[in-house]
Amino acid sequence: MQFYLVGGAVRDKLLGLPIKDRDHLVVGATVAEMLTQGYKQVGKDFPVFLHPKSQEEYALARTERKTGRGYGGFTVDASPEVTLEEDLLRRDLTINAIAEDEHGNLHDPFNGQQDIQQRILRHVSPAFVEDPLRVLRVARFAARFAPQGFSVAPETMALMQEIAASGELEALTAERVWQELERALNTQAPWVFFEVLRDCHALARLMPELDALFGVPQPPQWHPEIDTGVHTLMALKQASLLSQDAQVRFATLLHDLGKGLTPKSLLPKHHGHGQKGLAPIKAFCERIRVPNEFRDLALLGSDLHQDIHNLTQMKPSTILRKLDKADAWRKPQRIAQLLIVCEADAKGRTGFETVPYPQAQLLATMVDQASKIDVKPILVEGYKGAEIKEQLAKRRIAIIGQLLANSE
């Protein structure tokens, strides 16, 4: 039996990045031998084991042969005869196909170290096209390693375009698409994920609502960048600078989906786009099974971002109605998230990146002060039933109105 450290642990070590997960490869072993040594088998589709002490993953070397559609359509051979090079050959990118033996020697049959030095994401073999999930994985790696200067090799991009054209992407399960999307949102440069998907024509296949935004014009006095798709990714970049919260980033990504539905005769104006965006957001979230808390913030962001931009032009009673709609008194944290989405939208425009966004602090103060109103004096004054709610609303409106007046 020969043991190797493989994949991300070796790659990140060479990049000088923190190592999160340590995956190991075992060459020349059988399932029975692993079990005899105390390893616990956990892999369903192929033999993966947990080390009896460290609990780190150890997988038997394997080869894969394409037998059906999608990323699951493979026959696996994990016999003791499978060599280290054969196992590394089935991996997606050269930077992930480097192994380190027990003596610290590197085994790099596909020049992954050179691609790390040159900052290139390159496929290992032509078999790359057999697994459609690799399109999403490469886009995610591009987002994750963009700060280190990595980009996708042209020949790898060509294979990704081939996969997108083949219809294989449609075989991906909703769960896997969401998993890769969420992971991408948690990278330092999530907008790169969508740029790469668009470059390989996968965005139109997997997220047509987003792809439809590119080429849709906006009023140049408000959006010097003109293109709605470009603005969306600029806003996502701003959201990433303002917050590490994946829910905030997701809501920012979808905040303008309604602009993709504006009739051409009305362009470049988009009246009511926030409300028009609610249906495509629901469809998007249902299709790839987005968790409810992500969906709910995205719906709120689409519905209310224009109102919050125009906060100082609204009546206090209207502001209260919007806050009630957002369930601000029970969920102040969601309002905090919503305000970051709005600020990211405002700053995600050419020339507006550093312009202050005072609406965020103003609305946050309104919520904070209005939520502190004590109900006890209202009860002492003899109000009952629906009158209590009415009096509470009046006092909140008074506080909102005072803060509005002070902000002028």
TORFIVO-771070 format. One line per field, with one value per residue (C-alpha): residue in three letters; x, y, z; residue number from 1. Coordinates in pm, 1 decimal, always signed. Layout:
N
resn = [ALA ...]
c1 = [X ...]
c2 = [Y ...]
c3 = [Z ...]
resi = [NUM ...]
This chain:
408
resn = [MET GLN PHE TYR LEU VAL GLY GLY ALA VAL ARG ASP LYS LEU LEU GLY LEU PRO ILE LYS ASP ARG ASP HIS LEU VAL VAL GLY ALA THR VAL ALA GLU MET LEU THR GLN GLY TYR LYS GLN VAL GLY LYS ASP PHE PRO VAL PHE LEU HIS PRO LYS SER GLN GLU GLU TYR ALA LEU ALA ARG THR GLU ARG LYS THR GLY ARG GLY TYR GLY GLY PHE THR VAL ASP ALA SER PRO GLU VAL THR LEU GLU GLU ASP LEU LEU ARG ARG ASP LEU THR ILE ASN ALA ILE ALA GLU ASP GLU HIS GLY ASN LEU HIS ASP PRO PHE ASN GLY GLN GLN ASP ILE GLN GLN ARG ILE LEU ARG HIS VAL SER PRO ALA PHE VAL GLU ASP PRO LEU ARG VAL LEU ARG VAL ALA ARG PHE ALA ALA ARG PHE ALA PRO GLN GLY PHE SER VAL ALA PRO GLU THR MET ALA LEU MET GLN GLU ILE ALA ALA SER GLY GLU LEU GLU ALA LEU THR ALA GLU ARG VAL TRP GLN GLU LEU GLU ARG ALA LEU ASN THR GLN ALA PRO TRP VAL PHE PHE GLU VAL LEU ARG ASP CYS HIS ALA LEU ALA ARG LEU MET PRO GLU LEU ASP ALA LEU PHE GLY VAL PRO GLN PRO PRO GLN TRP HIS PRO GLU ILE ASP THR GLY VAL HIS THR LEU MET ALA LEU LYS GLN ALA SER LEU LEU SER GLN ASP ALA GLN VAL ARG PHE ALA THR LEU LEU HIS ASP LEU GLY LYS GLY LEU THR PRO LYS SER LEU LEU PRO LYS HIS HIS GLY HIS GLY GLN LYS GLY LEU ALA PRO ILE LYS ALA PHE CYS GLU ARG ILE ARG VAL PRO ASN GLU PHE ARG ASP LEU ALA LEU LEU GLY SER ASP LEU HIS GLN ASP ILE HIS ASN LEU THR GLN MET LYS PRO SER THR ILE LEU ARG LYS LEU ASP LYS ALA ASP ALA TRP ARG LYS PRO GLN ARG ILE ALA GLN LEU LEU ILE VAL CYS GLU ALA ASP ALA LYS GLY ARG THR GLY PHE GLU THR VAL PRO TYR PRO GLN ALA GLN LEU LEU ALA THR MET VAL ASP GLN ALA SER LYS ILE ASP VAL LYS PRO ILE LEU VAL GLU GLY TYR LYS GLY ALA GLU ILE LYS GLU GLN LEU ALA LYS ARG ARG ILE ALA ILE ILE GLY GLN LEU LEU ALA ASN SER GLU]
c1 = [+0.0 +120.2 -25.9 -34.2 -167.2 -360.3 -578.4 -651.2 -416.2 -112.9 -228.6 -293.0 +36.5 +219.8 +23.3 +105.9 -263.8 -419.1 -501.4 -865.3 -914.6 -653.6 -751.9 -542.3 -505.2 -422.7 -262.0 -241.0 -503.4 -835.1 -1146.4 -1085.8 -729.7 -844.3 -1115.5 -866.3 -644.5 -932.1 -1047.1 -1423.2 -1582.0 -1807.2 -1809.3 -2123.1 -2022.7 -1657.0 -1437.5 -1364.3 -1255.5 -1202.8 -869.2 -926.0 -750.0 -734.1 -1075.5 -920.9 -1046.8 -857.1 -980.2 -865.5 -706.0 -964.6 -1041.6 -1375.6 -1539.5 -1828.4 -2139.3 -2433.8 -2550.1 -2449.0 -2181.8 -2314.6 -2296.1 -1964.8 -1841.5 -1569.3 -1274.9 -1098.2 -891.8 -538.9 -393.0 -493.8 -177.3 -116.5 -91.6 -416.4 -596.2 -451.5 -545.8 -920.6 -899.5 -1034.3 -745.4 -369.8 -334.8 -554.6 -361.2 -45.3 +31.9 +275.8 +411.8 +493.1 +848.8 +736.3 +821.0 +583.4 +440.8 +321.6 +272.0 +59.1 +272.0 +39.5 +326.6 +406.1 +41.3 +43.1 +347.1 +183.9 -153.9 -346.4 -651.9 -600.5 -778.2 -582.8 -714.7 -977.0 -1195.6 -1272.3 -1576.6 -1733.6 -1837.6 -2062.7 -2015.0 -1660.3 -1793.9 -1924.9 -1618.0 -1376.3 -1586.6 -1577.0 -1201.1 -1165.7 -1357.9 -1168.3 -822.9 -885.5 -711.2 -398.8 -417.0 -550.7 -746.8 -893.7 -673.9 -823.6 -823.3 -1008.2 -1261.3 -1316.8 -1399.3 -1637.3 -1813.1 -1834.5 -2003.3 -2248.8 -2341.9 -2384.5 -2687.5 -2506.2 -2546.1 -2918.6 -2838.2 -2698.1 -2921.6 -3055.9 -2869.6 -2530.4 -2591.5 -2689.5 -2396.2 -2146.0 -2328.5 -2324.9 -1956.9 -1883.4 -2071.3 -1839.2 -1522.4 -1338.9 -1439.4 -1782.6 -1856.7 -1580.3 -1786.8 -2064.7 -1823.3 -1667.5 -2007.6 -2112.2 -1788.1 -1846.3 -2219.2 -2325.0 -2499.7 -2778.2 -2828.8 -2823.5 -2938.2 -3118.7 -3278.2 -2930.8 -2799.1 -3097.5 -2973.4 -2665.6 -2727.2 -3028.5 -2967.7 -3035.0 -3060.8 -2702.3 -2747.4 -2803.2 -2604.5 -2300.4 -2207.3 -2539.8 -2555.8 -2776.1 -2570.8 -2250.1 -2417.6 -2534.3 -2180.1 -2047.3 -2306.8 -2206.4 -1845.8 -1950.8 -2157.1 -1848.4 -1645.5 -1917.7 -2009.2 -1901.9 -2266.5 -2359.8 -2727.6 -2647.6 -2439.8 -2715.1 -2982.7 -2758.8 -2709.7 -3086.3 -3198.0 -3251.9 -3393.9 -3708.1 -3510.5 -3481.5 -3859.9 -3890.0 -4051.9 -3804.9 -4036.0 -3986.0 -3606.8 -3384.8 -3637.7 -3748.3 -4054.7 -4158.8 -3872.4 -3839.7 -4190.9 -4156.4 -3849.0 -4038.4 -4172.3 -3835.0 -3664.7 -3920.4 -3877.5 -3496.2 -3501.7 -3752.4 -3564.5 -3230.6 -3384.3 -3239.1 -3289.1 -3582.4 -3373.1 -3171.8 -3490.6 -3671.9 -3391.0 -3363.6 -3738.4 -3715.7 -3416.4 -3592.6 -3915.5 -3775.1 -3438.1 -3587.3 -3788.6 -3481.1 -3282.7 -3563.4 -3602.2 -3592.1 -3864.5 -4114.5 -4378.8 -4315.2 -4634.7 -4512.7 -4176.4 -4354.6 -4565.3 -4251.0 -4084.8 -4394.4 -4385.7 -4022.2 -4109.0 -3847.7 -3957.1 -3916.7 -3623.7 -3391.5 -3099.4 -3275.0 -3308.4 -2934.4 -2877.5 -3122.1 -2941.8 -2612.0 -2785.5 -2913.2 -2573.6 -2407.4 -2663.5 -2599.7 -2220.7 -2222.1 -2222.7 -1938.6 -1817.8 -2037.7 -1812.4 -1703.2 -2011.7 -2160.7 -2494.9 -2655.8 -2991.5 -2851.3 -2763.9 -3084.5 -3314.3 -3114.2 -3162.3 -3533.8 -3570.8 -3361.2 -3545.7 -3894.6 -3850.9 -3773.0 -4119.1 -4264.2 -4618.5 -4681.5 -4767.4 -5016.0 -5186.9 -5181.3 -5356.4 -5643.7 -5607.4 -5732.1 -5736.7 -5673.3 -5621.4 -5292.9 -5151.8 -5282.8 -5115.1 -4789.8 -4792.6 -4858.1 -4562.0 -4335.3 -4443.5 -4362.1 -4009.2 -3955.5 -4082.2 -3849.3 -3547.3 -3647.0 -3668.3 -3330.2 -3170.5 -3258.6]
c2 = [+0.0 +349.0 +662.5 +1008.5 +1350.9 +1477.1 +1751.1 +2079.4 +2022.4 +1992.0 +2278.2 +2518.5 +2425.3 +2518.1 +2845.4 +2928.2 +2923.7 +2770.7 +2402.8 +2330.1 +1964.3 +1692.9 +1421.7 +1108.7 +854.6 +488.3 +292.2 -87.0 -160.0 -344.2 -258.8 -561.0 -452.2 -102.0 -239.7 -478.8 -181.9 -12.0 +234.3 +303.1 +298.1 +597.9 +622.3 +500.1 +529.6 +438.6 +331.5 +622.1 +561.1 +757.0 +713.9 +541.1 +822.2 +1143.2 +1091.6 +1228.8 +1086.9 +814.3 +705.6 +407.7 +497.8 +465.8 +515.6 +631.8 +540.4 +741.0 +525.4 +770.3 +1130.1 +1380.9 +1380.1 +1052.5 +849.8 +677.0 +323.8 +317.9 +77.2 +92.0 -223.9 -249.4 -239.1 +126.8 +339.1 +682.9 +839.2 +674.4 +820.3 +1168.5 +1149.9 +1147.4 +1474.7 +1800.8 +2049.7 +2009.2 +2213.8 +1951.9 +1655.8 +1675.3 +1414.5 +1422.1 +1092.0 +1004.5 +1135.9 +1477.5 +1407.8 +1558.2 +1352.8 +1584.9 +1397.6 +1674.6 +1981.7 +2123.4 +2305.0 +2491.4 +2594.7 +2713.2 +2929.1 +3064.0 +3105.2 +2893.2 +2673.3 +2396.5 +2062.5 +1741.1 +1541.1 +1545.1 +1336.0 +1669.9 +1701.6 +1385.0 +1554.0 +1863.2 +1951.3 +2055.4 +2366.9 +2492.7 +2373.6 +2554.9 +2872.5 +2844.7 +2788.0 +3092.7 +3297.2 +3147.7 +3202.5 +3529.6 +3721.7 +3510.2 +3602.9 +3275.9 +3258.6 +2976.8 +2839.8 +2908.5 +2538.1 +2457.4 +2731.9 +2573.2 +2238.1 +2414.8 +2570.2 +2222.9 +2089.6 +2382.8 +2318.9 +1943.1 +1972.6 +1782.0 +2073.5 +2002.3 +1666.0 +1836.9 +1811.1 +2126.5 +2040.4 +2030.9 +2357.8 +2532.2 +2377.7 +2519.3 +2854.9 +2890.0 +2796.4 +3056.0 +3322.5 +3252.0 +3320.6 +3653.7 +3728.4 +3568.9 +3785.9 +3599.3 +3279.1 +3435.7 +3596.6 +3257.0 +3086.5 +3352.3 +3323.6 +2950.5 +3001.1 +2803.5 +3094.5 +3096.1 +2723.1 +2718.8 +3068.4 +3220.6 +3493.3 +3631.2 +3587.7 +3784.3 +4098.9 +4135.3 +4376.1 +4537.9 +4917.4 +5145.6 +5528.4 +5658.6 +5944.6 +5685.7 +5399.7 +5518.7 +5150.9 +5119.6 +4737.2 +4578.1 +4257.4 +4456.3 +4657.4 +4336.0 +4200.0 +4542.1 +4543.0 +4189.6 +4305.6 +4591.5 +4351.2 +4131.2 +4430.6 +4527.2 +4185.0 +3820.8 +3716.3 +3482.0 +3574.1 +3942.6 +3855.1 +3632.8 +3899.2 +4155.4 +3918.0 +3892.6 +4245.7 +4359.4 +4045.0 +4246.1 +4459.0 +4153.4 +4166.0 +4533.1 +4564.1 +4699.3 +4989.4 +5123.6 +5093.7 +5223.8 +5296.7 +5018.5 +5134.3 +4889.4 +4652.5 +4560.4 +4416.8 +4258.2 +4078.1 +3885.0 +3617.5 +3536.3 +3530.5 +3276.7 +3068.9 +3081.2 +2979.1 +2700.7 +2556.3 +2517.5 +2469.3 +2774.6 +2777.3 +2990.5 +3246.2 +3322.4 +3348.4 +3570.3 +3827.3 +3830.2 +3898.4 +4175.2 +4330.4 +4333.8 +4469.4 +4746.8 +4863.2 +5151.2 +5267.0 +5270.4 +5464.0 +5725.0 +5717.2 +6092.7 +6152.4 +5920.8 +6005.2 +5873.5 +5665.5 +5506.9 +5424.5 +5258.5 +5053.7 +4933.1 +4843.3 +4651.8 +4465.7 +4374.4 +4246.4 +4491.2 +4477.2 +4101.7 +4063.6 +4366.1 +4154.2 +4110.9 +4488.8 +4517.7 +4268.3 +4452.2 +4783.4 +4629.1 +4500.4 +4853.9 +5011.8 +4756.9 +4838.7 +5212.7 +5172.6 +4911.9 +5178.7 +5334.7 +5640.6 +5577.1 +5322.1 +5557.0 +5779.9 +5769.0 +5598.9 +5783.3 +5607.2 +5297.3 +5470.9 +5676.3 +5376.1 +5174.4 +5456.8 +5470.3 +5098.0 +5115.0 +5409.4 +5312.4 +4959.7 +5097.8 +5247.8 +5104.9 +4967.7 +5008.3 +5383.6 +5308.4 +5050.8 +5287.3 +5549.5 +5303.5 +5196.1 +4845.9 +4596.1 +4745.3 +5090.1 +4970.3 +4887.7 +5217.1 +5419.7 +5227.4 +5308.1 +5679.4 +5701.7 +5518.8 +5755.6 +6052.7 +5922.3 +5846.0 +6193.6 +6361.9 +6169.2 +6257.5 +6626.3 +6615.3 +6456.1 +6742.0]
c3 = [+0.0 -86.3 +70.3 -87.5 +6.8 -297.1 -440.2 -266.0 +27.3 -202.4 -425.9 -138.3 +26.1 -295.6 -311.5 +48.6 +143.7 +459.1 +416.0 +505.1 +412.9 +377.1 +129.2 +89.8 -188.8 -133.8 -418.4 -420.4 -154.3 -140.6 +58.4 +280.3 +359.1 +454.4 +684.2 +843.3 +932.0 +1112.6 +845.7 +834.0 +487.8 +409.1 +28.1 -146.5 -514.7 -465.3 -173.4 +63.1 +421.7 +741.4 +921.2 +1258.6 +1450.0 +1242.5 +1074.1 +752.7 +422.2 +238.7 -105.2 -307.8 -639.3 -915.2 -1280.5 -1422.4 -1753.0 -1897.5 -1933.9 -1914.1 -1896.6 -1630.2 -1362.9 -1216.6 -1538.6 -1468.6 -1401.6 -1135.2 -1108.4 -771.1 -801.0 -647.9 -1001.5 -1056.9 -1056.4 -909.1 -1256.7 -1368.4 -1067.9 -1121.8 -1490.4 -1406.9 -1206.1 -1343.3 -1333.1 -1339.1 -1019.8 -847.7 -994.6 -783.3 -516.7 -225.0 -94.1 +265.9 +221.8 +97.6 -267.8 -524.7 -810.8 -1086.7 -1416.8 -1573.3 -1491.1 -1227.6 -1053.6 -1373.9 -1409.7 -1047.9 -1123.8 -1441.0 -1265.4 -1518.9 -1464.9 -1721.7 -1771.3 -1719.4 -2015.9 -2293.7 -2058.4 -1891.4 -2121.4 -1979.0 -1652.1 -1686.8 -1319.1 -1409.7 -1582.6 -1248.4 -1059.8 -1291.3 -1271.2 -891.3 -889.3 -1114.4 -854.5 -562.7 -711.5 -895.1 -612.0 -682.3 -1052.8 -1197.0 -1521.4 -1732.6 -2011.5 -2358.7 -2447.5 -2123.1 -2193.7 -2536.2 -2370.6 -2129.3 -2428.9 -2583.0 -2266.5 -2261.7 -2626.5 -2571.3 -2341.1 -2065.5 -1820.7 -1811.4 -1649.2 -1337.7 -1032.7 -871.2 -550.6 -722.3 -907.5 -583.6 -396.8 -647.0 -659.8 -282.1 -265.7 -532.7 -335.6 -43.6 -244.8 -247.5 -607.7 -669.4 -972.6 -1160.5 -1130.4 -1337.8 -1584.5 -1657.0 -1688.5 -1935.1 -2133.9 -2183.0 -2261.1 -1950.6 -1778.3 -2038.6 -1981.5 -1602.2 -1501.6 -1801.2 -1585.3 -1511.6 -1862.6 -1996.0 -1817.3 -2038.9 -2324.5 -2152.7 -2135.9 -1837.6 -1821.7 -1861.8 -1611.0 -1335.7 -1485.6 -1682.0 -1734.2 -1929.6 -1940.0 -1669.1 -1659.6 -1611.9 -1334.2 -1164.0 -1140.9 -1033.6 -753.9 -655.3 -632.8 -403.9 -190.9 -156.2 -35.2 +212.9 +350.1 +364.3 +404.8 +117.2 +157.7 +100.7 -205.3 -346.7 -296.6 -467.7 -759.9 -817.2 -724.8 -1086.6 -1250.9 -1332.4 -1579.3 -1801.3 -1848.8 -1954.4 -2300.9 -2558.4 -2635.3 -2280.2 -2267.4 -2117.8 -1838.1 -1604.3 -1412.7 -1141.8 -1214.4 -846.6 -837.1 -1182.2 -1053.3 -785.9 -1024.2 -1188.6 -846.1 -723.0 -1039.8 -1011.7 -645.0 -699.0 -994.9 -816.2 -470.2 -303.4 +77.7 +195.5 +384.7 +68.8 -138.8 +112.4 +131.1 -249.5 -280.5 -22.4 -199.9 -534.9 -390.0 -171.3 -306.8 -508.2 -206.4 +15.0 -245.9 -238.4 +139.8 +196.1 -63.8 +107.5 +366.8 +720.6 +699.6 +374.5 +531.3 +824.2 +583.8 +404.1 +735.1 +845.6 +513.1 +574.6 +926.8 +1057.7 +1422.7 +1454.2 +1213.5 +1248.5 +1122.9 +787.6 +757.7 +818.3 +535.2 +308.4 +361.6 +247.6 -67.9 -136.9 -74.1 -303.6 -573.7 -538.1 -546.1 -823.3 -1091.9 -1288.6 -1098.5 -792.1 -620.7 -340.5 -317.6 +37.7 +90.5 +387.0 +337.3 +508.7 +835.3 +830.3 +791.5 +1045.7 +1297.2 +1220.7 +1285.9 +1602.0 +1757.1 +1645.9 +1780.4 +2127.4 +2177.2 +2497.7 +2474.8 +2851.0 +2839.6 +2558.2 +2780.8 +3078.3 +2866.3 +2828.6 +2464.9 +2385.9 +2099.1 +1756.4 +1915.0 +2065.6 +1724.0 +1589.5 +1864.6 +1824.5 +1452.4 +1521.9 +1757.5 +1516.2 +1237.4 +1461.5 +1527.0 +1155.6 +1063.6 +1312.3 +1180.8 +823.3 +913.2 +1085.1 +780.1 +544.9]
resi = [1 2 3 4 5 6 7 8 9 10 11 12 13 14 15 16 17 18 19 20 21 22 23 24 25 26 27 28 29 30 31 32 33 34 35 36 37 38 39 40 41 42 43 44 45 46 47 48 49 50 51 52 53 54 55 56 57 58 59 60 61 62 63 64 65 66 67 68 69 70 71 72 73 74 75 76 77 78 79 80 81 82 83 84 85 86 87 88 89 90 91 92 93 94 95 96 97 98 99 100 101 102 103 104 105 106 107 108 109 110 111 112 113 114 115 116 117 118 119 120 121 122 123 124 125 126 127 128 129 130 131 132 133 134 135 136 137 138 139 140 141 142 143 144 145 146 147 148 149 150 151 152 153 154 155 156 157 158 159 160 161 162 163 164 165 166 167 168 169 170 171 172 173 174 175 176 177 178 179 180 181 182 183 184 185 186 187 188 189 190 191 192 193 194 195 196 197 198 199 200 201 202 203 204 205 206 207 208 209 210 211 212 213 214 215 216 217 218 219 220 221 222 223 224 225 226 227 228 229 230 231 232 233 234 235 236 237 238 239 240 241 242 243 244 245 246 247 248 249 250 251 252 253 254 255 256 257 258 259 260 261 262 263 264 265 266 267 268 269 270 271 272 273 274 275 276 277 278 279 280 281 282 283 284 285 286 287 288 289 290 291 292 293 294 295 296 297 298 299 300 301 302 303 304 305 306 307 308 309 310 311 312 313 314 315 316 317 318 319 320 321 322 323 324 325 326 327 328 329 330 331 332 333 334 335 336 337 338 339 340 341 342 343 344 345 346 347 348 349 350 351 352 353 354 355 356 357 358 359 360 361 362 363 364 365 366 367 368 369 370 371 372 373 374 375 376 377 378 379 380 381 382 383 384 385 386 387 388 389 390 391 392 393 394 395 396 397 398 399 400 401 402 403 404 405 406 407 408]
